[in-house]
Amino acid sequence: MERGTFEHSRDFGGANDRDNENVGLWYDSDRLTLSGVYLDEVTAYRARKRWIEALETNFLLEERHDFTIKVRPARGGKLFKVRCDFQTACGRYAFWRLTHHQAQEVQFLLETAHLPFVGLEEFERVSEEELDEFVPLAPPITRARPASDSPGWLQALRAMRSLARTFISRGSARTPPE
């Protein structure tokens, strides 16, 4: 029986599915299943929704035909497991591509599916004046800094905002080839 993990996860032991209850993304090549273990139910259902979107969009699979995804509690409700079973030949090929690093973009989508999405609109909503007034919740204890100095993280945030605007504007300026 071959079992494995994606790059970010630790290897695990045990021969049955119940032993696979460490947080992370796992696969079982004998059963053709992907499993994601999450800390809370909301995160698990968010991951389930994005897994479905990723598989339907990138592999043109159909839920309930090519694959099924279920969420169930694990460890007495302390963790929640999302399990995806691949059923058809197309589904098995998508599974093979995921587990053999042939679809790294989709693998990344599955690995980060549990993270909340913050769009550019949320990022743009903060004005420059608000950035100047922004104070971190737990400021580091360091030497006193003159009020005129801008913290490094604030400069980094402004640089990230500028880069995001540049990339978005470049992307919208391109027209797809016909």
N, C-alpha and C positions, 0 to 999 in steps of 0.2 A: 504494500500500500504506500503510495507516494503522497506525502502531505507537504505543504510548503507555505511560505508566507510571502507577502510582498516585501520589498526592500526595507520598509520602515519598521516592520514588526519583528518580534523575537520569535525564534523557533519554539515549538511547544511539543510536549510529549503526550502520550495517551493514545489509545486506539479507537475510542469512540467519540462521537460528536459532543458529548457532554463535557469532555475534558477540555474542549476548545472554548474556554470562556474567559480568556484574557482580552483586555481592550485592544482593539486593532482590527485589521482586515486580513482574513485568512482564506485559503482555498484548500479544497480536497479534490485531488485529481481522480480518485476512484469513484467518487459520487458525483462529480461534475458540479460542485457547489462552491459558491463564494459566501463567506460569512463575515459580517461586521459586528463587533461587540461594542456597545456604547454604554455610557454611564447613566443616561436617563431616557425616558420614553419619547419625549419631544425630539431629542436628537436622533433617536432611532427612526422615527417616522419621517423626519426631515431627510435623513440619509436614504430611506426607502424611496421617497418621492424622486430624489435626484438620481438614484440608481436607475429607476425606470426611465427617466428622461434621457440619461446618458446612453443606455442600451438601445432605446428606441431610435434616438437621433443618430448615433454613430454607427450602429450595426444594423439598423433597420429591422430590429426584432420586434415582435409583438408580445406584450404581456399576456399571460395565460395560454399562449400558444407555444412560443419559443422558450419562455422562461416564466417562473413563478417566484414571487418575492413575498416572504412572510416575516412579521415581527413577532417575537415571543419573549417573555421574561426569562431571565437566566439567574441562577444563584438566588432563588427565592425572591425575585423582583428587585435585587440590588443592581443588576445589569440587564440590558436589553439586547437581544441578538436579531440582526437582520440576516435572513438566509435566502439566497437566490439559487434556485435549481434550474439548470439548463436542460431542455427536453428534446429539442429537435436538432437536426444536423447543423442548421445555421446557428443555433444557440451553442452547440458544442464547439463550433469553429470560433465563435466570439470568445468563449471561455478559453480555448487554446491560445488565441491571440493575446488575451489579457495575462495569462499565466506564463507566457513565453516572451513577454516584453515586446510584442508586435503592435501594440496599441497603447503607447505610453501616455498619450493625452487622455484617453478614456480611463486608464488606470489612475491617473492623477485626479480625475473627476470623481471616481469612486472613493478614493482615499480621503478626499476633502469634502465629500458630500454632506457631512454632518455639520460643517461650519456655516454659520449664518452668512447670507450674502448681503453685502453693503455696496450698493451701486454708486456710480459717479455722482448721481443726484444728491445723495446723502453727504458725500465728500465735498461737493460744491456748495452745499447749504451753509457751511461755516465761512463767515466773512473774515477779511484780513484783520479787522479790529478785534474780532473774537479770538483769532489766533494769538494776537498780542496779549490778550487778557487771560489766555488759557493757562491754568496752573495744574500740574499733575497732582493726582490724589495723594501720593506719598513722595514728596520731594526728597531727593537724596541729601544727606547731611554733608555739606561741603563748605568750603570757605565762602565768605560773604562775596557777593558779586554785585558790582555796580548796576543800577537799574537800567543803564543805557546798553549793557551787553545783552545780546539776544542769545538764549540758550541754544546749544548745538542741536538738540532734538527739534526745536522750533524751526531752525534753518533747514533741517532735514525734511520736516513736514512740508515746508514751502517748496523745497526742491521736488519732492514727490508729487505735489499738486501740479507743479509746472510740467513735469514729465507726463503726468496723466493727461493733462490738457493737450499736450503736443501729440501724444499717441492717438488720442481720440480724434483730434482734428485731422490727422493724417489718414486714419482709417475711414473717416466719413468722406474725405476728398477723393478717395480711390473709387473708381467705377469698375464693376466686375467685367471681365472680358466676355465678349459675345461670340 
